[in-house]
C-alpha cells in the first residue's frame, strides 16, 4: 500500500512590488486596443502574441521553488501567483475588452528581482462579468474525432473582490504508421516490420482565483487548480524475419491516469518604508501508470508477456516572504527568504510469463522508493539607476538543502551560492542592450531516484539515490531593436558552464540510469523577430520568426569521447506568415515548425529521432462569423514523417555494433475547426 508523508516548512522573503501599475517612463512601447484592431483579438493572449519582436517565456512550474522571477509577463504590475498558473493560461482568461493597455518594459528597471530584458505588463480592469470561450474539433486518419475540446473562463468583480473561474478540456489524438527494417552489425537486413501506433488522451483542468484589492493598498490572492490527465497508447508491430523463423506479432500498451492539485495564496501590504509580501503554496500529484507487451509467433509456437506497473505520489510545500523598499529615486532593495519541502514515494512491480505459464507472485520484483528534500534560501537584491541610460541590478544569495533518499539512507546536506548581476543600457529610444551573469542551481526530478522500465523498447533504468542538482554559470547578452512600422527584433547570445550535468551514467558493467557528469558547456543564440510589410505596400502582411540554435559538449562516460548533452536541443525554429486582408474580416496564414534534438545515449545503444522535413500548417480565419471568430486549420501540409533509428551494441557502446532498427512512420493530415467568442 502506498502512502505519502510530508512535513510542513516555513519560509520568509522580502520584495517591493508596487500596488499601482508599472509606470510608463520605464516603457519602451505602449500598446492600446487600436494597435491590435486588425487581428480582432478575443483575449489578452491574442494581443500579446502580436507584439513585434516579443515571445512569451513561461514560468517553469518544475523550477526550484518560487525563487525570483523567470518569466516575462506581468499582470497589473504583479508576477503571476502560483506555479501552474502559466502566463499563457492567465492571459487567455483575460478578455481583450478588459485590457486598458499593454506596456513593453525593461525588466531590469523594475523592482522585481530576476527580471531582465523585455517584459510585458498587461494593465486590465474588470467591469461586471465577462468571459471568453473556445471550441475545437479535430479530425485525423484512423483516429476517433475530438469533439469536446473546449476552453472557457469567466471573470467578475464586486467591490474590492475580483474572481475568475476557468475550465479547459484538452483532447489529444496521435497516431502514425509505417515500416521498420532491422539490420545486423554488418548492415544486412534481418527483419522487416509493419508498425502502427496511436495515442489518445483527455486532460480536463479546472481553475479558480480570487483577488482582493482594497483602497488601503493591500493585495491578496487565492488560486486553485486541478488537472487530470488520462491517456492510452497502443503500438502493434508485425515482424517478418528474413530467415526461416516464424512471423511474429507484438503489441505494446501503456496507460496512465495522472492528477494534480495546487492551492496557492499571497498577501501584500505596506510595512514601514516598504512592502511585505508572503506567499504560500501546496501541490500534490498522483501518477499511476501501467504498461505491458504481448508477443506471439503466428504459428502459435511461442508467446511472451511482460508487464510493469508503477504508482508515484509527490508533494511540494513552499512558504516565501519578501520585503522591499526604496532608498531614493532609482534605488530599490529587497530581502527574501524561502523554504520548501519536496517529497516523493513510488512503488513499482514488474514481471513476465512465457507460453501461458502462470505468474509466481513470489518471483515478482517489487520496488519501493522514498525521497525527501528540505530546502531554504535567502537573497538580498539591489537595483540602481546609474544614469538615464544605465541600470544595474545585483542579487546575492545562498541555498541550504537536506536530501534523503530511502528510509535507511544517510541525509546529505548541501550549501550552494546563488545570484546574478545584470545591466541594461538604453542606447536610444529604439535600441536596448541587456547583459546578465548568473549562478544557477537546478531542480531535482525525483523520478530520477526511482527505477523504471520502458517496455516499448525493452530497456531498464536504475534509480539513482546519489543524484544532485545541476549548477551552472550562465552569461547572456540581449539586443532589442525596434524598427518602427517595419517591426522589431530581439537577439540573445548565451553561454553556460555546467557542473554536475544531468545525463545517463553506467552503474557497473551492465546497468545504467540518470546521474551526474562532472561538467559540460552549452552556448547558443535565440532570435525573436517580426517583419511587417505595410511600408512596402503589402498591407496586413507580417512574418514572425522565433528560433534557437544551440551547441553543447560533455565527455561521454562510456567511450570517453566528446559529444552533445543527452537529448539537448540542437535547433528549433518557428516561422509564421500571416495576412490580415485589409478592409475585410478575413485572414490567412501558414506556419513552419521544426525541432532537432541530440541523440539519446544509453549504456549499450544510441537512439536518434528526427522529424523531416518539418511541420507546416495553414489556416483561414473569419473574424466576425455571427459575432464569433471561426478558423479552419489544415496541418502537416508537406507530409512530415517521424524517423527513428536505434543502434544497439554489445556488450556496451564501446563494443561492437550488434543490430540497427530503422523506422519511418507517417501520420497524415490533420484538420481542425475552431470557434471563439466572448461574453
Secondary structure in CASP SS format (residue, H / E / C, confidence):
PFRMAT SS
TARGET T0000
AUTHOR 0000-0000-0000
METHOD secondary structure of the structure
MODEL  1
X C 1.00
X C 1.00
X C 1.00
X C 1.00
X C 1.00
X C 1.00
X C 1.00
X C 1.00
X C 1.00
X C 1.00
X C 1.00
X C 1.00
X C 1.00
X C 1.00
X C 1.00
X C 1.00
X C 1.00
X C 1.00
X C 1.00
X C 1.00
X C 1.00
X C 1.00
X C 1.00
X H 1.00
X H 1.00
X H 1.00
X E 1.00
X E 1.00
X E 1.00
X E 1.00
X E 1.00
X C 1.00
X H 1.00
X H 1.00
X H 1.00
X H 1.00
X H 1.00
X H 1.00
X H 1.00
X C 1.00
X C 1.00
X C 1.00
X E 1.00
X H 1.00
X H 1.00
X H 1.00
X H 1.00
X H 1.00
X C 1.00
X C 1.00
X C 1.00
X C 1.00
X C 1.00
X C 1.00
X C 1.00
X C 1.00
X C 1.00
X C 1.00
X C 1.00
X C 1.00
X C 1.00
X C 1.00
X C 1.00
X C 1.00
X C 1.00
X C 1.00
X C 1.00
X C 1.00
X C 1.00
X C 1.00
X C 1.00
X C 1.00
X E 1.00
X E 1.00
X E 1.00
X C 1.00
X C 1.00
X E 1.00
X C 1.00
X C 1.00
X C 1.00
X C 1.00
X C 1.00
X C 1.00
X C 1.00
X C 1.00
X H 1.00
X H 1.00
X H 1.00
X H 1.00
X H 1.00
X H 1.00
X C 1.00
X C 1.00
X E 1.00
X H 1.00
X H 1.00
X H 1.00
X E 1.00
X E 1.00
X E 1.00
X E 1.00
X E 1.00
X E 1.00
X E 1.00
X E 1.00
X H 1.00
X H 1.00
X H 1.00
X C 1.00
X C 1.00
X C 1.00
X C 1.00
X C 1.00
X C 1.00
X C 1.00
X C 1.00
X E 1.00
X E 1.00
X E 1.00
X E 1.00
X E 1.00
X E 1.00
X E 1.00
X C 1.00
X C 1.00
X C 1.00
X C 1.00
X E 1.00
X E 1.00
X E 1.00
X E 1.00
X E 1.00
X E 1.00
X E 1.00
X E 1.00
X E 1.00
X E 1.00
X E 1.00
X E 1.00
X C 1.00
X C 1.00
X C 1.00
X C 1.00
X C 1.00
X E 1.00
X E 1.00
X E 1.00
X E 1.00
X E 1.00
X E 1.00
X E 1.00
X E 1.00
X E 1.00
X E 1.00
X E 1.00
X E 1.00
X E 1.00
X C 1.00
X C 1.00
X E 1.00
X E 1.00
X E 1.00
X E 1.00
X E 1.00
X E 1.00
X E 1.00
X E 1.00
X E 1.00
X E 1.00
X E 1.00
X E 1.00
X E 1.00
X E 1.00
X E 1.00
X E 1.00
X E 1.00
X E 1.00
X E 1.00
X E 1.00
X E 1.00
X E 1.00
X E 1.00
X E 1.00
X C 1.00
X C 1.00
X C 1.00
X C 1.00
X E 1.00
X E 1.00
X E 1.00
X E 1.00
X E 1.00
X E 1.00
X E 1.00
X E 1.00
X E 1.00
X E 1.00
X E 1.00
X E 1.00
X E 1.00
X E 1.00
X E 1.00
X E 1.00
X E 1.00
X E 1.00
X E 1.00
X E 1.00
X E 1.00
X E 1.00
X E 1.00
X E 1.00
X C 1.00
X C 1.00
X C 1.00
X C 1.00
X C 1.00
X C 1.00
X E 1.00
X E 1.00
X E 1.00
X E 1.00
X E 1.00
X E 1.00
X E 1.00
X E 1.00
X E 1.00
X E 1.00
X E 1.00
X E 1.00
X E 1.00
X E 1.00
X E 1.00
X E 1.00
X E 1.00
X E 1.00
X E 1.00
X E 1.00
X E 1.00
X E 1.00
X E 1.00
X C 1.00
X C 1.00
X C 1.00
X C 1.00
X C 1.00
X C 1.00
X E 1.00
X E 1.00
X E 1.00
X E 1.00
X E 1.00
X E 1.00
X E 1.00
X E 1.00
X E 1.00
X E 1.00
X E 1.00
X E 1.00
X E 1.00
X E 1.00
X E 1.00
X E 1.00
X E 1.00
X E 1.00
X E 1.00
X E 1.00
X E 1.00
X E 1.00
X E 1.00
X E 1.00
X C 1.00
X C 1.00
X E 1.00
X E 1.00
X E 1.00
X E 1.00
X E 1.00
X E 1.00
X E 1.00
X E 1.00
X E 1.00
X E 1.00
X E 1.00
X E 1.00
X E 1.00
X E 1.00
X E 1.00
X E 1.00
X E 1.00
X E 1.00
X E 1.00
X E 1.00
X E 1.00
X E 1.00
X E 1.00
X E 1.00
X C 1.00
X C 1.00
X C 1.00
X C 1.00
X C 1.00
X E 1.00
X E 1.00
X E 1.00
X E 1.00
X E 1.00
X E 1.00
X E 1.00
X E 1.00
X E 1.00
X E 1.00
X E 1.00
X E 1.00
X E 1.00
X E 1.00
X E 1.00
X E 1.00
X E 1.00
X E 1.00
X E 1.00
X E 1.00
X E 1.00
X E 1.00
X E 1.00
X E 1.00
X E 1.00
X E 1.00
X C 1.00
X C 1.00
X E 1.00
X E 1.00
X E 1.00
X E 1.00
X E 1.00
X E 1.00
X E 1.00
X E 1.00
X E 1.00
X E 1.00
X E 1.00
X E 1.00
X E 1.00
X E 1.00
X E 1.00
X E 1.00
X E 1.00
X E 1.00
X E 1.00
X E 1.00
X E 1.00
X E 1.00
X E 1.00
X E 1.00
X C 1.00
X C 1.00
X C 1.00
X C 1.00
X C 1.00
X C 1.00
X H 1.00
X H 1.00
X H 1.00
X C 1.00
X E 1.00
X E 1.00
X E 1.00
X E 1.00
X E 1.00
X E 1.00
X E 1.00
X E 1.00
X E 1.00
X E 1.00
X E 1.00
X E 1.00
X E 1.00
X E 1.00
X E 1.00
X E 1.00
X E 1.00
X E 1.00
X E 1.00
X E 1.00
X E 1.00
X C 1.00
X C 1.00
X C 1.00
X C 1.00
X E 1.00
X E 1.00
X E 1.00
X E 1.00
X E 1.00
X E 1.00
X E 1.00
X E 1.00
X E 1.00
X E 1.00
X E 1.00
X E 1.00
X E 1.00
X E 1.00
X E 1.00
X E 1.00
X C 1.00
X C 1.00
X C 1.00
X C 1.00
X C 1.00
X C 1.00
X E 1.00
X E 1.00
X E 1.00
X E 1.00
X E 1.00
X E 1.00
X E 1.00
X E 1.00
X E 1.00
X E 1.00
X E 1.00
X E 1.00
X E 1.00
X E 1.00
X E 1.00
X C 1.00
X C 1.00
X C 1.00
X C 1.00
X E 1.00
X E 1.00
X E 1.00
X E 1.00
X E 1.00
X E 1.00
X E 1.00
X E 1.00
X E 1.00
X E 1.00
X E 1.00
X C 1.00
X C 1.00
X C 1.00
X C 1.00
X H 1.00
X H 1.00
X H 1.00
X H 1.00
X C 1.00
X C 1.00
X E 1.00
X E 1.00
X E 1.00
X C 1.00
X C 1.00
X C 1.00
X C 1.00
X E 1.00
X E 1.00
X E 1.00
X C 1.00
X C 1.00
X C 1.00
X C 1.00
X C 1.00
X C 1.00
X C 1.00
X C 1.00
X C 1.00
X E 1.00
X E 1.00
X E 1.00
X E 1.00
X E 1.00
X E 1.00
X E 1.00
X E 1.00
X E 1.00
X E 1.00
X E 1.00
X E 1.00
X C 1.00
X H 1.00
X H 1.00
X H 1.00
X E 1.00
X E 1.00
X E 1.00
X E 1.00
X E 1.00
X E 1.00
X E 1.00
X E 1.00
X E 1.00
X E 1.00
X E 1.00
X E 1.00
X E 1.00
X E 1.00
X E 1.00
X E 1.00
X E 1.00
X E 1.00
X E 1.00
X E 1.00
X E 1.00
X C 1.00
X C 1.00
X C 1.00
X E 1.00
X E 1.00
X E 1.00
X E 1.00
X E 1.00
X E 1.00
X E 1.00
X E 1.00
X E 1.00
X E 1.00
X E 1.00
X E 1.00
X E 1.00
X E 1.00
X E 1.00
X E 1.00
X E 1.00
X E 1.00
X E 1.00
X E 1.00
X E 1.00
X E 1.00
X C 1.00
X H 1.00
X H 1.00
X H 1.00
X C 1.00
X C 1.00
X C 1.00
X C 1.00
X E 1.00
X E 1.00
X E 1.00
X E 1.00
X E 1.00
X E 1.00
X E 1.00
X E 1.00
X E 1.00
X E 1.00
X E 1.00
X E 1.00
X E 1.00
X E 1.00
X E 1.00
X C 1.00
X C 1.00
X C 1.00
X C 1.00
X C 1.00
X C 1.00
X E 1.00
X E 1.00
X C 1.00
X C 1.00
X C 1.00
X C 1.00
X C 1.00
X E 1.00
X E 1.00
X E 1.00
X E 1.00
X E 1.00
X E 1.00
X E 1.00
X E 1.00
X E 1.00
X E 1.00
X E 1.00
X E 1.00
X C 1.00
X C 1.00
X C 1.00
X C 1.00
X C 1.00
X E 1.00
X E 1.00
X E 1.00
X E 1.00
X E 1.00
X E 1.00
X E 1.00
X E 1.00
X E 1.00
X E 1.00
X E 1.00
X E 1.00
X C 1.00
X C 1.00
X E 1.00
X E 1.00
X C 1.00
X C 1.00
X C 1.00
X E 1.00
X E 1.00
X E 1.00
X E 1.00
X E 1.00
X E 1.00
X E 1.00
X E 1.00
X C 1.00
X C 1.00
X E 1.00
X E 1.00
X E 1.00
X E 1.00
X E 1.00
X E 1.00
X E 1.00
X E 1.00
X E 1.00
X E 1.00
X E 1.00
X C 1.00
X C 1.00
X E 1.00
X E 1.00
X E 1.00
X E 1.00
X E 1.00
X E 1.00
X E 1.00
X E 1.00
X C 1.00
X C 1.00
X C 1.00
X C 1.00
X C 1.00
X E 1.00
X E 1.00
X E 1.00
X E 1.00
X E 1.00
X E 1.00
X E 1.00
X E 1.00
X E 1.00
X E 1.00
X C 1.00
X C 1.00
X C 1.00
X C 1.00
X C 1.00
X E 1.00
X E 1.00
X E 1.00
X E 1.00
X E 1.00
X E 1.00
X E 1.00
X E 1.00
X E 1.00
X E 1.00
X E 1.00
X C 1.00
X C 1.00
X C 1.00
X E 1.00
X E 1.00
X E 1.00
X E 1.00
X E 1.00
X E 1.00
X E 1.00
X E 1.00
X E 1.00
X C 1.00
END
